[in-house]
Amino acid sequence: MTAINATEGGEVHAEENGRMVVTVEDTEDKMASEQIMDMHNIPGVLSVTLTYHHFEPSGADATASQPL
């Protein structure tokens, strides 16, 4: 849990019986998908599963997709 909270963009929200609910966000240096793959290398981690993905366009992408 400490290793995930120490990772920029990663945050543990709940933990019970060895299972955790974690959010991971893109950072300037690393995409969330890369951070998720890195979590497989944390000692004691047996499995990491993406169960929900949310994406919001930002900047020019957000305004370009808005209806007029």
C-alpha positions in Angstrom: 0.0 0.0 0.0 2.8 2.4 0.9 4.5 1.8 -2.5 1.3 2.7 -4.4 0.6 5.8 -2.4 4.2 6.9 -2.9 3.8 6.7 -6.7 2.8 9.9 -8.3 -0.7 9.4 -9.8 -1.5 6.4 -7.6 -3.8 6.4 -4.6 -5.2 3.6 -2.4 -8.8 4.3 -1.4 -9.7 1.1 0.4 -8.0 -2.1 1.6 -9.6 -5.2 3.0 -8.2 -8.8 3.4 -5.2 -8.0 1.2 -7.3 -6.5 -1.7 -7.2 -2.8 -2.6 -9.1 -0.2 -4.5 -6.7 2.0 -6.3 -7.0 4.9 -8.7 -4.2 5.7 -11.1 -4.0 8.8 -13.2 -1.6 9.8 -16.0 1.3 12.1 -14.9 3.6 14.2 -17.0 6.2 11.4 -16.9 4.2 8.3 -17.1 0.8 7.1 -18.5 -1.6 5.3 -16.1 -1.2 2.1 -18.1 2.6 2.1 -17.5 2.0 2.7 -13.8 -0.4 -0.3 -13.7 2.2 -2.5 -15.3 4.8 -1.3 -12.8 2.5 -2.3 -10.0 3.0 -6.0 -11.0 6.7 -5.6 -9.8 5.8 -4.4 -6.3 6.8 -7.1 -3.8 3.7 -8.9 -2.5 1.5 -8.0 -5.4 0.0 -11.1 -7.0 -2.3 -9.5 -9.5 -3.4 -6.2 -10.8 -6.7 -5.9 -12.7 -8.1 -2.9 -14.5 -11.8 -2.9 -13.7 -12.9 0.6 -14.8 -11.4 3.2 -17.1 -12.6 6.8 -17.4 -11.2 9.2 -20.0 -12.0 12.9 -20.3 -10.6 14.9 -23.2 -8.6 18.0 -22.2 -7.5 21.2 -23.9 -8.2 21.4 -27.6 -9.6 17.9 -27.7 -12.4 18.9 -25.2 -13.4 22.0 -27.1 -13.2 20.3 -30.5 -15.8 17.6 -29.5 -18.3 20.1 -28.1 -21.4 20.6 -30.3 -21.9 24.1 -31.6 
